[in-house]
Amino acid sequence: MSVVVAVKPSARKRNAKVGRLVFEDGSRHAFGSRAAAERWADDLSTGDGHVWVAAAHPRDEGAADLYLVSRATNAKLEAAYDKRRRRLRGDADAEQESLGRGP
């Protein structure tokens, strides 16, 4: 029995190895079992963005049994400083100054 895994854009964006793999070998890959596909995803995740396999929706009429996915995030936005944290800590200069107010 063959299990077909389709690579989702989130996995390509999050993991450079997956992006190269899709470029070189295409976005569909066949494995002997789900366990083999999961080991493949674990190997791809080593040293790069985390990817995993997820079952295709039962109503999905595509050729894929599983999808290689990731949670695509913007690391710069995740690391942005949160003004609410400053307010909660009680920092005196936590409030934003209005642009209309002069010195």
N, C-alpha and C positions, 0 to 999 in steps of 0.2 A: 504494500500500500504506500502510495506517495502522498506527501503533504506539501501543498504549494503555499509559499509565503510571498506575499506582495509587500514591497517596501513603501511605506507612507511618506509623504513629504516631511512630516515632523521628524522622522528618524534621519533623513538625509540632512536636514538643517542642523540638527543637534550633534551629529556624529560624523566627523570627517571621513572615517574609514567607510562608513555606509555610503557616503556621497561618492567616494572613489569607486566602490564596488558597483553601484548603480551605473556610473559612467562607463565602467569597463565591461560589466557582465549583464546589465539590464536590471529591471526592477522586480523580476519574479525569480524565485529559487525553489527547487524541489528538494525535499528531505524524506528519509525513510520513515520518520515518526515526528511527533510533536516534541518529544524529548530531544531529538537531534537538533531541531530548529531552536529550541531553548538554549542548548549548549552553544550553538552558533551565535545567538544574540548575546550571550554572556561573554563570548570571546571578543565580539565586536565592541562591547562596552568597556573592556579592559583598557584603562588609560585614556578614555575619551568619554563623550556624553553617553549617559545610560539609555540603552534601548532594550526592548523586550518584545515578545510575541504576544498577540492578543487574538482571540478567536474572532472570526468574521461573524457578523450578525446572521442569524438563521435565514432572514429574508434577502440577504445579499446574494444576488444572482451572478456575481463575478466568479472567475475561475479560482480565486484564492480561498484557501481553508483558514489561513492565519494571516495576520498583518504584523509587520515589524514596525513598531511605533515608538514614540518618545514624547515627552512633554516639552514642546518647543517653547522656550522662554527667552526673554531678552535680559541677559545678565546685567546690563547697565541699569535697566529699570529695577531689577530685583535689588541691586546694591544702592539704589538712590536713598538719600538721607530722608527720613520721614519727619516732617515738622511736628506731627502729633506726638512723637516720642519726646521731643524737646519740651513740649507743653506738659506732658505727663510727668516728666522729671522735674518740672518747675523752673526751667531756665528763664531768666528774666527777659532775654531778647527773643523769645519764641514767637511773638506776634509779628506778622508781616507788616512792614511799613507801606503805607499807601504811596503810590507814585505821584499823586496830586499834592501831597503835603510838602511844603518847603521847609528849609532849615529854620 
